[in-house]
């Protein structure tokens, strides 16, 4: 999907949040926000918001003299997510439908998004998710597709929620033992998205194969992916893509059997899906 006018203000607000995250002084804040405001004056409205944002984050990191603007926040989010795993594991095990419970475990982690238009409290989200319906609900179609699949490519989103992804993959493996899972992460640090570093720290490679997409964007962009990632994307029987960044970059889809699993956190994505901010979505093409 292409960038909309309100995305411009959102990206500028993201630059302010970057300054808060790195405790930028007044001079650095002026440089970062000023750079983003100037760069967005020539924004290409044929591109998706994550593609527009990626080079801006690279320059913000240079101005801040760092390679990972949100390193501390990602570590904190991962530590926070770990504390909920025993409860979520028990909830899945005792659920009347462990498949739906596993999907909701994955989607609840999607509230951890430092680039979102609105923020959600993780504790509140976990407390309510298992009684909250998918407002766009293709879960039965996804269940059937998994039953017919030999392999699934699971494209991650944010660090912190990858802890929930690990539990979801383990749960789905029990339900669909014939399916081979692969977990794909970003090619380098961008916003608070998960990379190989966070995936390996969480031990996801002990659960399934973990690969880098090679993309520098906060969402999977096929044209920017490595040849190995493109081949994996093309040949997977089924793709499960987490979060709004992947939805924004992959819509319209270049192939069938792509399931988007996300919490709606911005007005542009809400309009695209014909949903409301705060809705949870399981959308299979």
CORJOHU-V173044 format. One record per residue. N is the residue number from 1. RES is the residue in one small letter. PHI is phi in radians with two decimals (* if undefined). PSI is psi in degrees with one decimal (NA if undefined). Layout:
[[N RES PHI PSI] [N RES PHI PSI]]
//
This chain:
[[1 x * 149.5] [2 x -1.60 158.6] [3 x -1.17 144.2] [4 x -1.97 166.3] [5 x -1.02 -39.0] [6 x -1.20 -17.5] [7 x -1.14 -28.9] [8 x -1.09 -49.0] [9 x -1.10 -35.2] [10 x -1.14 -42.9] [11 x -1.17 -37.9] [12 x -1.10 -41.6] [13 x -1.09 -35.3] [14 x -1.09 -37.9] [15 x -1.14 -33.7] [16 x -1.15 -40.4] [17 x -1.18 -33.8] [18 x -1.04 -46.0] [19 x -1.06 -39.9] [20 x -1.12 -41.4] [21 x -1.13 -37.5] [22 x -1.70 5.5] [23 x 0.97 48.6] [24 x -1.17 139.3] [25 x -1.33 177.4] [26 x -1.06 -37.7] [27 x -1.18 -46.7] [28 x -1.16 -40.2] [29 x -1.03 -44.3] [30 x -1.08 -40.2] [31 x -1.15 -45.2] [32 x -1.19 -52.9] [33 x -1.16 -39.6] [34 x -1.09 -41.8] [35 x -1.06 -46.7] [36 x -1.12 -44.4] [37 x -1.05 -41.5] [38 x -1.20 -45.0] [39 x -1.09 -35.5] [40 x -1.32 -10.9] [41 x -1.12 -25.6] [42 x -1.95 29.1] [43 x -1.06 138.5] [44 x -1.55 109.4] [45 x -1.39 9.7] [46 x -1.64 -3.8] [47 x -1.80 163.7] [48 x -1.42 156.4] [49 x -0.96 -44.1] [50 x -1.10 -34.5] [51 x -1.20 -38.5] [52 x -1.12 -41.4] [53 x -1.29 -30.6] [54 x -0.96 -54.3] [55 x -1.15 -25.7] [56 x -1.17 -41.7] [57 x -1.17 -36.5] [58 x -1.07 -42.7] [59 x -1.24 -38.1] [60 x -1.05 -39.9] [61 x -1.12 -39.6] [62 x -1.11 -44.6] [63 x -1.08 -34.3] [64 x -1.52 -2.3] [65 x 1.02 49.7] [66 x -2.54 163.3] [67 x -1.80 -14.8] [68 x -2.49 99.9] [69 x -1.10 -31.0] [70 x -2.00 28.9] [71 x -1.01 -47.1] [72 x -1.16 -40.6] [73 x -1.15 -37.5] [74 x -1.14 -40.4] [75 x -1.13 -43.5] [76 x -1.11 -43.1] [77 x -1.09 -38.4] [78 x -1.17 -42.4] [79 x -1.12 -40.4] [80 x -1.13 -44.0] [81 x -1.07 -38.1] [82 x -1.03 -32.7] [83 x -1.18 -20.5] [84 x -1.62 -8.6] [85 x -1.08 -44.9] [86 x -1.00 -43.6] [87 x -1.12 -44.8] [88 x -1.17 -38.9] [89 x -1.08 -45.1] [90 x -1.15 -37.9] [91 x -1.11 -42.5] [92 x -1.11 -46.0] [93 x -1.06 -34.5] [94 x -1.77 7.6] [95 x -1.30 148.4] [96 x -1.16 -25.3] [97 x -2.41 87.8] [98 x -1.02 -26.9] [99 x -1.12 -50.5] [100 x -1.13 -40.0] [101 x -1.09 -37.9] [102 x -1.15 -42.4] [103 x -1.12 -39.6] [104 x -1.24 -30.6] [105 x -1.09 -40.7] [106 x -1.16 -44.5] [107 x -1.29 -28.8] [108 x -1.13 -33.6] [109 x -1.15 -18.1] [110 x -1.23 -3.8] [111 x -1.27 -16.8] [112 x -1.40 88.1] [113 x -2.54 107.4] [114 x -1.45 -0.7] [115 x -1.94 8.3] [116 x -1.38 154.5] [117 x -1.14 -37.2] [118 x -2.23 157.6] [119 x -1.99 156.1] [120 x -2.27 149.7] [121 x -1.46 125.6] [122 x -1.10 -42.8] [123 x -1.08 -45.7] [124 x -1.11 -39.1] [125 x -1.11 -43.4] [126 x -1.16 -39.0] [127 x -1.12 -28.5] [128 x -1.88 -15.4] [129 x -1.11 -35.2] [130 x -1.33 -10.6] [131 x -1.92 5.9] [132 x -1.74 124.9] [133 x -1.35 153.1] [134 x -1.21 121.6] [135 x -1.31 -26.5] [136 x -2.08 109.0] [137 x -2.10 97.8] [138 x -1.93 30.3] [139 x -1.14 -35.9] [140 x -1.23 -36.3] [141 x -1.14 -38.2] [142 x -1.18 -40.5] [143 x -1.03 -45.4] [144 x -1.13 -42.2] [145 x -1.10 -39.5] [146 x -1.14 -35.4] [147 x -1.15 -23.0] [148 x -1.79 -4.9] [149 x -1.55 150.5] [150 x -1.73 -27.8] [151 x -2.59 150.9] [152 x -2.33 132.9] [153 x -1.76 118.0] [154 x -1.84 110.0] [155 x -1.67 113.4] [156 x -1.30 174.7] [157 x -2.27 -91.8] [158 x -1.71 151.3] [159 x -1.21 143.7] [160 x 1.77 -58.2] [161 x -1.23 -17.7] [162 x -1.13 -23.7] [163 x -1.12 -40.6] [164 x -1.22 -35.6] [165 x -1.03 -41.1] [166 x -1.03 -44.8] [167 x -1.17 -39.2] [168 x -1.07 -44.9] [169 x -1.08 -45.3] [170 x -1.02 -41.3] [171 x -1.19 -41.4] [172 x -1.21 -32.9] [173 x -1.10 -35.5] [174 x -1.18 -36.0] [175 x -1.41 -29.7] [176 x -2.30 70.7] [177 x -1.14 -16.7] [178 x -1.46 -11.6] [179 x -1.53 131.9] [180 x -1.62 123.8] [181 x -1.76 142.1] [182 x -2.29 133.4] [183 x -1.85 125.2] [184 x -1.96 135.6] [185 x -2.15 174.9] [186 x -1.21 159.5] [187 x -1.39 -23.3] [188 x -2.78 166.3] [189 x -1.04 126.5] [190 x -2.59 122.8] [191 x 0.85 -129.0] [192 x -1.96 28.6] [193 x -1.27 154.4] [194 x -1.34 136.6] [195 x -2.12 -179.0] [196 x -0.99 -36.9] [197 x -0.98 -53.2] [198 x -1.20 -37.2] [199 x -1.09 -43.8] [200 x -1.24 -35.8] [201 x -1.08 -31.7] [202 x -1.49 -5.7] [203 x 1.27 26.8] [204 x -1.17 -26.5] [205 x -1.17 -16.6] [206 x -1.37 -15.9] [207 x -1.74 -40.2] [208 x -2.79 173.0] [209 x -1.12 139.6] [210 x -2.13 129.4] [211 x -2.32 156.1] [212 x -1.59 138.6] [213 x -1.30 -24.5] [214 x 1.47 -7.2] [215 x -1.40 144.6] [216 x -1.67 7.9] [217 x -1.82 153.7] [218 x -1.40 59.4] [219 x 2.84 151.9] [220 x -1.36 115.9] [221 x -1.95 111.4] [222 x -0.96 -44.4] [223 x -1.13 -23.2] [224 x -1.70 -5.5] [225 x -1.34 157.6] [226 x -1.18 162.2] [227 x -1.08 -36.5] [228 x -1.14 -41.3] [229 x -1.17 -39.7] [230 x -1.09 -42.5] [231 x -1.12 -40.9] [232 x -1.11 -42.4] [233 x -1.10 -42.2] [234 x -1.23 -33.3] [235 x -1.76 -11.7] [236 x -1.09 136.9] [237 x -1.14 -33.6] [238 x -2.59 142.5] [239 x -2.14 131.0] [240 x -1.99 113.0] [241 x -1.95 123.1] [242 x -1.59 138.2] [243 x 1.52 166.4] [244 x -1.24 -34.5] [245 x -1.05 -45.0] [246 x -1.13 -40.1] [247 x -1.08 -44.9] [248 x -1.10 -41.7] [249 x -1.35 -26.3] [250 x -1.82 8.0] [251 x -1.97 124.4] [252 x -1.27 151.0] [253 x -1.26 147.7] [254 x -1.63 -1.7] [255 x -2.72 168.7] [256 x -1.59 176.8] [257 x 1.04 45.0] [258 x -2.00 124.9] [259 x -1.95 123.6] [260 x -1.69 127.2] [261 x -2.15 113.5] [262 x -2.80 165.5] [263 x -1.86 130.6] [264 x -1.30 120.9] [265 x -2.24 11.4] [266 x -2.63 154.4] [267 x -1.18 -32.6] [268 x -1.18 -46.7] [269 x -1.17 -37.0] [270 x -1.02 -45.1] [271 x -1.14 -40.3] [272 x -1.07 -38.2] [273 x -1.63 -4.5] [274 x 1.02 44.9] [275 x -2.25 -173.6] [276 x -1.97 153.2] [277 x -1.03 131.1] [278 x 1.79 -16.6] [279 x -1.20 149.9] [280 x -1.84 144.8] [281 x -2.33 135.2] [282 x -2.23 101.4] [283 x -2.08 111.6] [284 x -1.85 126.8] [285 x -1.58 NA]]
//
